[in-house]
Amino acid sequence: MDLVTQVYKVTDKFPKEEKFSLADQIRRSAISVPSNIAEGAARNTKKEFVNFLHIAQGSLSELDTQIELAKRLKYIQEEIWKDLDITMERIDKMLTGLIRSQKSPND
């Protein structure tokens, strides 16, 4: 959820002409990450949960691409991009670990 909050603060400063295009898409990708984790956690099987975790990782990859584009368009400063990138890498590692633990045969 911290990533979503960060993204909203950053995209709030985008140019007005981007409010309903790139900014909106970035926000949707960011929101999709915790939403898919929550939906997967509410499912009945580990297999379904893992599927939603993979979808969350896909949304995170989309977000990474969109944030990179925003940086190249100079909508995001380098330092802010670095902070977002570190946060996204951390979340990706957590998702990978959670997927691995859910696939563990020891359960």
C-alpha positions, -999 to +999 in steps of 0.1 A: +000+000+000+029+023+006+039+020-031+003+031-041+005+061-018+039+070-033+026+067-068-004+089-061+018+116-047+042+115-076+016+114-104-003+143-087+026+164-100+024+153-136+014+178-163-023+183-167-023+167-202-011+135-186-036+133-158-059+109-177-034+090-197+000+080-183-007+091-148-040+071-148-023+040-161+005+042-136-021+045-108-041+016-121-010-006-122+001+004-087-034-003-073-035-037-091-005-050-071-020-051-036-055-057-050-044-090-066-025-101-035-057-095-014-079-113-039-056-142-041-054-145-003-092-148-003-091-178-026-096-213-015-064-229-027-027-222-027-027-227-065-052-199-070-033-177-045+000-182-064-018-174-097-029-140-082+006-134-069+019-139-104-007-114-117+005-089-090+041-094-103+029-087-138+012-055-126+044-045-109+064-051-141+039-028-159+043-002-133+081-004-136+079+002-173+055+031-169+076+047-142+107+044-164+088+061-193+077+089-169+113+094-159+124+096-196+097+121-202+110+141-173+078+138-153+097+121-125+130+133-111+159+108-109+159+107-071+121+100-069+125+073-096+153+057-076+131+056-045+102+040-065+126+016-081+140+004-048+104+000-034+094-020-065+124-043-063+117-050-026+081-058-034+091-081-063+115-100-040+087-104-014+063-117-040+089-141-053+095-154-018+058-157-011+053-176-043+081-199-034+068-205+001+033-213-013+047-238-037+067-255-010+058-292-007+064-291+031+029-279+038 
